[in-house]
Amino acid sequence: MLSSFLHTNLRHQEIFDVGAFSGLNITFDSPTQSKDTTISTVIFLQPLSISIVRGEGGKPETRSNQTTNVKFNYQKTNEKGSIIMNLGTSQFFFVNIKPIPNIGFSAQASVNRGSVCPSIGTNLVGKHFYFRSMLTMVGQKLISVTDNKFNFFDVNRISTIDTSINLGRNDFSAGLQIVRRFLGENSRWAYSVLVQKEWDNNNSAFDIAAVADPLFNLCLRYQRQVNPNWKFGITFATSKYIEPRLQLTCKANLGKSTVHSSILTTGVVESKFTSKVSDTFTITVASILDHPAKNYKLGLGFYSQ
């Protein structure tokens, strides 16, 4: 399914996203007087990677990744809507208001290296349906100068219009998504159809998604909650021009610890071990092992609240 369609049922997606990372991740939650407000600070240190490549004229150039990222997160959510702010190397702002019950209007913007990429949208929630539409503009600078001329942000430059609707109940639902892209050679339509089924008191779930973007892709997913402490999932994805891919995922709760792992037939293994040392402190050890590329990464995380 298209990534923007994943909001339809996050419970179905959680088992397949291990969330493994590399480097050092330190997160602090700041105490607040409001139960609906969360404030956190994230310090992320990536392992230093330096490579020498051929530049213009065949001259060697040295490239290195960004090694430090500090981010400040603020989130406030209640029955009237939500506000989310992420401040750091790249910024993200999100506001959702509900002037009428079950009807929401949202505006969001991501800022990276001086360019702003805004989006506006609406969503409608009913007893047996969910409708969402989002318009995203092309990322641009608010003000730029070219040939001694000032250029201002052009609101007419639209990047995508993303519309989806989901019908049904928690135990069975079907959805359709249509995405219109407007950027140059990538100007095209994309479609996604999703069917989800749950049974056995919601302990088992099956999804089937068909995507045309522009190539046709088919994805089948099955997951089962074997017992309160163990859950596994299987994903099979294929298309006309890509070899079939199988993903096996499992998640186990071991007392105050959690193990979450994923194995792909492409040779990539992701794992994450999380242990709650105390009520306010958690340690995470993660790994990403890409055997075909012989690229192996480790991550260490600390979370305090």
RAURJO-V839886 format. One record per residue. N is the residue number from 1. RES is the residue in one letter. SS is DSSP state (@ for helix, = for strand, . for the rest). PHI is phi in radians with two decimals (none if undefined). BURIAL is + if it has 9 or more other ideal C-beta (glycine too) atoms within 8 Angstrom, else -. Layout:
BEGIN
n->[N & N]
res->[RES & RES]
ss->[SS & SS]
phi->[PHI & PHI]
burial->[BURIAL & BURIAL]
END
This chain:
BEGIN
n->[1 & 2 & 3 & 4 & 5 & 6 & 7 & 8 & 9 & 10 & 11 & 12 & 13 & 14 & 15 & 16 & 17 & 18 & 19 & 20 & 21 & 22 & 23 & 24 & 25 & 26 & 27 & 28 & 29 & 30 & 31 & 32 & 33 & 34 & 35 & 36 & 37 & 38 & 39 & 40 & 41 & 42 & 43 & 44 & 45 & 46 & 47 & 48 & 49 & 50 & 51 & 52 & 53 & 54 & 55 & 56 & 57 & 58 & 59 & 60 & 61 & 62 & 63 & 64 & 65 & 66 & 67 & 68 & 69 & 70 & 71 & 72 & 73 & 74 & 75 & 76 & 77 & 78 & 79 & 80 & 81 & 82 & 83 & 84 & 85 & 86 & 87 & 88 & 89 & 90 & 91 & 92 & 93 & 94 & 95 & 96 & 97 & 98 & 99 & 100 & 101 & 102 & 103 & 104 & 105 & 106 & 107 & 108 & 109 & 110 & 111 & 112 & 113 & 114 & 115 & 116 & 117 & 118 & 119 & 120 & 121 & 122 & 123 & 124 & 125 & 126 & 127 & 128 & 129 & 130 & 131 & 132 & 133 & 134 & 135 & 136 & 137 & 138 & 139 & 140 & 141 & 142 & 143 & 144 & 145 & 146 & 147 & 148 & 149 & 150 & 151 & 152 & 153 & 154 & 155 & 156 & 157 & 158 & 159 & 160 & 161 & 162 & 163 & 164 & 165 & 166 & 167 & 168 & 169 & 170 & 171 & 172 & 173 & 174 & 175 & 176 & 177 & 178 & 179 & 180 & 181 & 182 & 183 & 184 & 185 & 186 & 187 & 188 & 189 & 190 & 191 & 192 & 193 & 194 & 195 & 196 & 197 & 198 & 199 & 200 & 201 & 202 & 203 & 204 & 205 & 206 & 207 & 208 & 209 & 210 & 211 & 212 & 213 & 214 & 215 & 216 & 217 & 218 & 219 & 220 & 221 & 222 & 223 & 224 & 225 & 226 & 227 & 228 & 229 & 230 & 231 & 232 & 233 & 234 & 235 & 236 & 237 & 238 & 239 & 240 & 241 & 242 & 243 & 244 & 245 & 246 & 247 & 248 & 249 & 250 & 251 & 252 & 253 & 254 & 255 & 256 & 257 & 258 & 259 & 260 & 261 & 262 & 263 & 264 & 265 & 266 & 267 & 268 & 269 & 270 & 271 & 272 & 273 & 274 & 275 & 276 & 277 & 278 & 279 & 280 & 281 & 282 & 283 & 284 & 285 & 286 & 287 & 288 & 289 & 290 & 291 & 292 & 293 & 294 & 295 & 296 & 297 & 298 & 299 & 300 & 301 & 302 & 303 & 304 & 305]
res->[M & L & S & S & F & L & H & T & N & L & R & H & Q & E & I & F & D & V & G & A & F & S & G & L & N & I & T & F & D & S & P & T & Q & S & K & D & T & T & I & S & T & V & I & F & L & Q & P & L & S & I & S & I & V & R & G & E & G & G & K & P & E & T & R & S & N & Q & T & T & N & V & K & F & N & Y & Q & K & T & N & E & K & G & S & I & I & M & N & L & G & T & S & Q & F & F & F & V & N & I & K & P & I & P & N & I & G & F & S & A & Q & A & S & V & N & R & G & S & V & C & P & S & I & G & T & N & L & V & G & K & H & F & Y & F & R & S & M & L & T & M & V & G & Q & K & L & I & S & V & T & D & N & K & F & N & F & F & D & V & N & R & I & S & T & I & D & T & S & I & N & L & G & R & N & D & F & S & A & G & L & Q & I & V & R & R & F & L & G & E & N & S & R & W & A & Y & S & V & L & V & Q & K & E & W & D & N & N & N & S & A & F & D & I & A & A & V & A & D & P & L & F & N & L & C & L & R & Y & Q & R & Q & V & N & P & N & W & K & F & G & I & T & F & A & T & S & K & Y & I & E & P & R & L & Q & L & T & C & K & A & N & L & G & K & S & T & V & H & S & S & I & L & T & T & G & V & V & E & S & K & F & T & S & K & V & S & D & T & F & T & I & T & V & A & S & I & L & D & H & P & A & K & N & Y & K & L & G & L & G & F & Y & S & Q]
ss->[. & . & @ & @ & @ & @ & @ & @ & . & @ & @ & @ & @ & @ & . & . & . & . & . & . & . & . & = & = & = & = & = & = & = & = & . & . & . & . & . & . & = & = & = & = & = & = & = & = & = & . & . & . & . & = & = & = & = & = & . & @ & @ & @ & . & = & = & = & = & = & . & . & . & = & = & = & = & = & = & = & = & = & = & = & . & . & = & = & = & = & = & = & = & . & . & . & = & = & = & = & = & = & = & = & = & = & . & . & = & = & = & = & = & = & = & = & = & = & . & . & = & = & = & = & = & = & = & = & = & = & = & . & . & . & = & = & = & = & = & = & = & = & = & . & . & = & = & . & = & = & = & = & . & . & = & = & = & = & . & . & . & . & . & = & = & = & = & = & = & = & = & = & = & = & . & . & . & = & = & = & = & = & = & = & = & = & = & . & . & @ & @ & @ & . & = & = & = & = & = & = & = & = & = & = & = & = & . & . & . & . & = & = & = & = & = & = & = & = & = & . & . & . & = & = & = & = & = & = & = & = & = & = & = & = & . & . & = & = & = & = & = & = & = & = & = & = & . & . & . & . & . & = & = & = & = & = & = & = & = & = & = & . & . & = & = & = & = & = & = & = & = & . & . & . & = & = & = & = & = & = & = & = & = & = & = & . & . & = & = & = & = & = & = & = & = & = & = & . & . & . & . & = & = & = & = & = & = & = & = & = & = & .]
phi->[none & -1.18 & -1.01 & -1.30 & -1.69 & -1.21 & -1.17 & -1.06 & -2.74 & -1.17 & -1.11 & -1.30 & -1.55 & -1.01 & -1.14 & -1.54 & -1.78 & -1.20 & 1.35 & -1.20 & -2.52 & -2.14 & 1.74 & -1.97 & -2.16 & -2.09 & -2.17 & -2.09 & -1.66 & -1.59 & -1.16 & -2.29 & -1.47 & -1.81 & -1.24 & -1.66 & -2.11 & -2.21 & -2.22 & -2.49 & -2.13 & -2.08 & -1.99 & -2.11 & -1.98 & -1.49 & -1.13 & -1.15 & -2.29 & -2.14 & -2.36 & -1.95 & -2.20 & -1.46 & -1.71 & -1.16 & 1.29 & 1.38 & -1.34 & -1.22 & -2.21 & -1.77 & -2.17 & -2.39 & -1.45 & -1.27 & -1.82 & -2.34 & -2.51 & -1.97 & -2.32 & -1.97 & -1.99 & -2.33 & -2.48 & -2.34 & -2.37 & -2.65 & -1.18 & -1.57 & 2.49 & -2.64 & -2.31 & -2.28 & -2.33 & -2.12 & -2.02 & 3.02 & -1.03 & -2.18 & -1.94 & -2.49 & -2.25 & -2.48 & -2.31 & -2.26 & -2.11 & -2.20 & -1.15 & -2.19 & -0.92 & 1.30 & -2.13 & -2.19 & -2.18 & -2.28 & -2.46 & -2.52 & -2.68 & -1.94 & -2.13 & -2.54 & 0.96 & 1.52 & -1.66 & -1.96 & -2.11 & -1.60 & -2.47 & -2.30 & -2.82 & -2.53 & -2.51 & -2.27 & -2.00 & -2.08 & -1.13 & -2.26 & -2.71 & -2.48 & -2.05 & -2.54 & -2.45 & -2.41 & -1.92 & -2.06 & -1.62 & -1.24 & -1.12 & -2.54 & -1.41 & -1.07 & -2.45 & -2.40 & -2.14 & -2.33 & 0.93 & 1.10 & -2.09 & -1.45 & -2.00 & -1.81 & -0.99 & -1.70 & -1.27 & -1.49 & -1.53 & -1.65 & -1.59 & -2.54 & -2.16 & -2.02 & -2.22 & -2.55 & -2.44 & -2.22 & -2.12 & 2.25 & -2.02 & -1.11 & -1.46 & -2.75 & -2.68 & -2.44 & -2.44 & -2.29 & -2.24 & -2.23 & -2.12 & -1.94 & -1.83 & -2.12 & -1.59 & 0.73 & -1.14 & -1.52 & -1.20 & -2.95 & -1.74 & -2.32 & -2.31 & -2.55 & -2.10 & -2.31 & -2.17 & -2.22 & -2.38 & -2.16 & -2.71 & 0.99 & 0.99 & 1.15 & -1.46 & -2.21 & -2.56 & -2.34 & -2.16 & -2.36 & -2.27 & -2.10 & -2.23 & -2.12 & -2.69 & -1.43 & -1.28 & -1.45 & -2.25 & -2.20 & -2.32 & -2.06 & -2.37 & -2.35 & -2.49 & -2.54 & -1.59 & -1.15 & -2.64 & -1.00 & -1.96 & -2.45 & -2.49 & -2.39 & -2.54 & -2.28 & -2.17 & -2.20 & -2.23 & -2.67 & -2.67 & -1.21 & -1.96 & -2.12 & -1.10 & -0.99 & -2.21 & -2.07 & -2.20 & -1.96 & -2.30 & -2.50 & -2.46 & -2.28 & -1.73 & -2.07 & 1.17 & -1.62 & -2.07 & -2.35 & -2.04 & -2.30 & -2.38 & -2.47 & -2.17 & -1.88 & -1.21 & -1.32 & 1.72 & -1.78 & -2.13 & -2.05 & -2.47 & -2.56 & -2.00 & -2.13 & -2.25 & -1.58 & -1.18 & -2.57 & -1.15 & -2.13 & -2.44 & -2.31 & -2.01 & -2.24 & -2.10 & -2.25 & -2.60 & -2.25 & -1.95 & -1.81 & -1.17 & -1.04 & -1.53 & 0.92 & -2.09 & -2.18 & -2.23 & -2.16 & -2.38 & -2.35 & -2.22 & -2.23 & -2.22 & -2.25 & -2.36]
burial->[+ & + & - & + & + & - & - & + & - & - & - & + & + & - & + & + & - & + & - & + & + & + & + & + & + & + & + & - & + & - & - & - & - & - & - & - & + & + & + & + & + & + & + & + & + & + & - & - & - & - & - & - & - & - & - & - & - & - & - & - & - & - & - & - & - & - & - & - & + & + & + & + & + & + & + & + & - & - & - & - & + & + & + & + & + & + & - & + & - & + & + & + & + & + & + & + & + & + & - & - & - & - & + & + & + & + & + & + & + & + & + & + & - & - & + & + & + & + & + & - & + & + & + & + & + & - & - & - & + & + & + & + & + & + & + & + & + & + & + & + & + & - & - & - & - & - & - & - & - & - & + & - & - & - & - & - & - & + & + & + & + & + & + & + & + & + & - & + & - & - & - & - & + & + & + & + & + & + & + & - & + & - & - & - & - & - & - & - & - & + & + & + & + & + & + & + & + & + & - & - & - & + & - & + & + & + & + & + & + & + & + & + & + & - & - & - & + & + & + & + & + & + & + & + & + & - & - & - & - & + & + & + & + & + & + & + & + & + & + & - & - & - & - & - & + & + & + & + & + & + & + & + & + & - & - & - & + & + & + & + & + & + & + & + & - & - & - & + & + & + & + & + & + & + & + & + & - & - & - & - & + & + & + & + & + & + & + & + & + & + & - & - & - & - & - & - & + & - & + & + & + & + & + & + & -]
END
